[in-house]
Amino acid sequence: MTAEGRGLMAEGSPVILVLEDDRKFLVYLRSGHNFSTHKGAIAHDSLIGQGYGQVFKTSSGFDMVAVSPTWIDRMMKVQRRTNIMYPKDVAYLIAYLGIGPGDTVVELGAGSGAMTIALAHAIQPGGKIYSYDRREEHLQQAAANCERAEIPSSLVEFRLRGVGEPLPEGVSAVMCDIPEPWDEVSAARKCLGGSGRFASATPTFNQAERLASCLIGEKFALVQTIEILVREILARPGRTRPGHRMVGHTQLLTTAVSTLQDECT
């Protein structure tokens, strides 16, 4: 959201409502509507016209802060039928892919559109995402979630596609989030230029091992698989300690760089 968008909340504005226990809710404001939680309700009309960052009282007397949502908030709150990647993984993958304004990216596995939202923020303005899935219902949901997250339709083109079918050539990066990513390595290599970046997220070690073997066989360089674990630290005067909960295993992240060597036979 732009700096201008962090001013006053208006009809239709997205807002993150944060309770005293740090639970967060993404709400789109509608006049005449109420939002109810386990800590009481709040009228949308009491927020409309007010500034982001203000503290409001619920009907039960609990504090609730109205915060401007980031793209990560929108990504994590999408309506979904499939699992989504966590910010810890998304941030690493976008940084590794090295994408920026004006770049063209292929996304294999549109899913719920959560990763599409993250990629779109990285490549605008002037970039393009070609997002593919083999299931029409996934494409429809991804498109709806991107629209709700206010991603310009000109940035993303959703396409139905079968395994191994040709991809646009000369793209900057390929992001793969499908159960059998090794089936797409050859197509990815053909659409990437020299030094183009490939990244994939898989939940199991067997998948990561098979993918890495295929990438090496297709003459990709710098093939690497990592796992990111995040643990919150409760920093309090005189009693700082690790949190009781952490984001442990989610995905194994495999990355590689395309080369101009001949393919193995």
QUIVENCOR-V338411 format. One record per pair of residues at least 24 apart in sequence whose ideal C-beta (glycine too) atoms are under 10 Angstrom apart, sorted by the first residue. I is the first residue (numbers start at 1). GAP is how many residues later the second one is. Records with the same first field share a line. If there is no record, write none. Layout:
I = GAP  GAP
This chain:
1 = 51  67  68  69  70  72  73  149
2 = 66
3 = 65
5 = 47  63  64  145
6 = 45  46  47  61  62  63
7 = 44  45  61
8 = 39  40  41  42  43  44
9 = 35  38  39  40  41  42  43  45  57  59
10 = 37  38  39  40
11 = 33  34  37  38
12 = 36
13 = 31  34  35  39  53  55  56
14 = 54  55  59  60  63  134  135  136
15 = 29  32  33  35  37  50  51  52  53  54  58
16 = 36  49  50  51  52  53  54  57  58  61
17 = 25  30  39  41  47  48  49  50
18 = 37  45  46  47  48  49
19 = 39  43  44  45  46
20 = 38  42  43  44  45
21 = 41
22 = 43
23 = 41
24 = 41  43  45  49  52  53
25 = 39  52
26 = 43  47  48  50  51  52  122  123
27 = 39  42  50
28 = 120
29 = 37
34 = 25
35 = 29
37 = 25  27
38 = 24
39 = 24  25
40 = 24
42 = 24
69 = 80
70 = 51
71 = 46  47  49  50  51  78  79  80
72 = 42  45  46  49
73 = 76
74 = 40  43  44  47  71  72  74  75  76  77
75 = 37  38  39  40  41  42  43  46  70  74
76 = 38  41
77 = 37  68  71  72
78 = 33  34  35  36  37  38  39  63  64  66  67  68  70  71
79 = 33  34  62  65  66  69
80 = 31  32  33  34  58  61  62  65
81 = 30  31  54  56  57  60
82 = 27  28  29  30  31  32  51  53  56  59  60  95
83 = 28  29  31  94  118  120  167  168
84 = 27  28  29  30  31  33  34  61  93  166
85 = 26  29  30  33  92  116  165  166  168
86 = 28  142  144  161  164  165
87 = 31  143  160
88 = 140  141  142  159  162  163  165
89 = 26  110  112  137  138  139  141  158  161  162  163  164
90 = 24  25  27  28  29  32  85  111  161  163
91 = 27  137
92 = 107  134  136  161  163
93 = 25  26  29  80  82  84  104  106  107  108  135  158  160  162
94 = 24  25  27  28  29  79  81  105
95 = 27
96 = 77  101  102  103  126  128  130  157  159  160  161
97 = 25  26  75  76  77  78  99  100  101  102  158
98 = 24  74  75  97  98  99  159
99 = 24  28  30  72  73  74  76  98
100 = 24  26  27  72
101 = 24  25  26
102 = 24  25  26  70
103 = 24  25  26  68  69  70
104 = 24  25  26  64  65  66  67  68  69  87
105 = 24  25  26  50  51  66  67  68  69  70  92
106 = 24  25  26  53  61  62  65  66  67  68  69  70  78  81  82  85  86  90  92
107 = 24  25  26  35  49  51  66  67  68  69  70
108 = 24  25  26  53  55  59  66  67  68  69  70  73  75  76  79  80  92
109 = 24  25  26  29  33  66  67  68  69  70  72  75  91  92
110 = 24  25  28  29  30  31  32  33  35  36  46  48  49  50  51  67  68
111 = 24  27  28  30  31  34  66  67
112 = 26  29  30  32  33  34
113 = 25  26  27  28  29  30  31  32  33  34  35  36  38  43  45
114 = 28  31  32  35  63
115 = 27  60  62  86
116 = 26  27  29  30  33  35  39  40  42  59
117 = 25  28  29  31  32  33  34  39
118 = 31  57
119 = 32  36  37  54  56
120 = 26  29  30  31  32  35  36
121 = 28  30  34
122 = 51
123 = 32  33  49  50
124 = 27  28  30  31
125 = 27  29  30
126 = 28  29
127 = 27  28  29  45
128 = 26  27  28  29  40  43  44
129 = 26  27  28  29  42  44  46
130 = 26  27  28  29  31  37  38  41  44  61
131 = 25  26  27  28  30  44
132 = 25  26  27  28  29  30  33  35  44  46  52
133 = 25  26  27  28  44  45
134 = 26  27  28  29  31  44
135 = 25
136 = 24
161 = 26
163 = 24
166 = 24  25
167 = 24  25
169 = 24
170 = 26
171 = 25  26
172 = 24  25
173 = 24  25  26  85
174 = 24  25  26  82  84
175 = 24  25  26
176 = 24  25  26  35  78
177 = 24  25  74
178 = 24
179 = 24  25  28
180 = 27  30  31
181 = 26  27  29  30  33  34  73
182 = 25  28  29  30  31  32  33  35  36
183 = 28  31
184 = 27  30
185 = 26  28  29  30  31  32  33  35  71
186 = 28  31  32  77
188 = 27  30  32  68  70
189 = 26  29  30  31  67  69  70  74
190 = 28  68  73
191 = 67
192 = 28  64  65  66  67
193 = 65  67
194 = 63  64  65  66  67
195 = 26  62  63  64  65
196 = 24  60  61  62  63
197 = 25  58  59  60  61
198 = 24  25  56  57  58  59  60
199 = 54  55  56  57
200 = 25  51  52  53  54  55  56
201 = 49  50  51  52  53
202 = 49  50  51  52
203 = 46  47  48  49
204 = 45  47  48
205 = 47
207 = 44  45  47
208 = 43  44  45  46
209 = 43  45
211 = 41  43  45
212 = 40  42  44
214 = 42
215 = 39  40  41  42  43
216 = 40  48
217 = 46  47
218 = 38  40  41  43  45  46
219 = 37  39  40  41  42  43  44  45
220 = 35  36  37  38  39  41
221 = 35  36  37  38  40
222 = 33  34  35  37
223 = 31  32  33  34
224 = 29  30  31  32  33
225 = 27  28  29  30  31
226 = 26  27  28  29
227 = 24  25  26
228 = 24  25
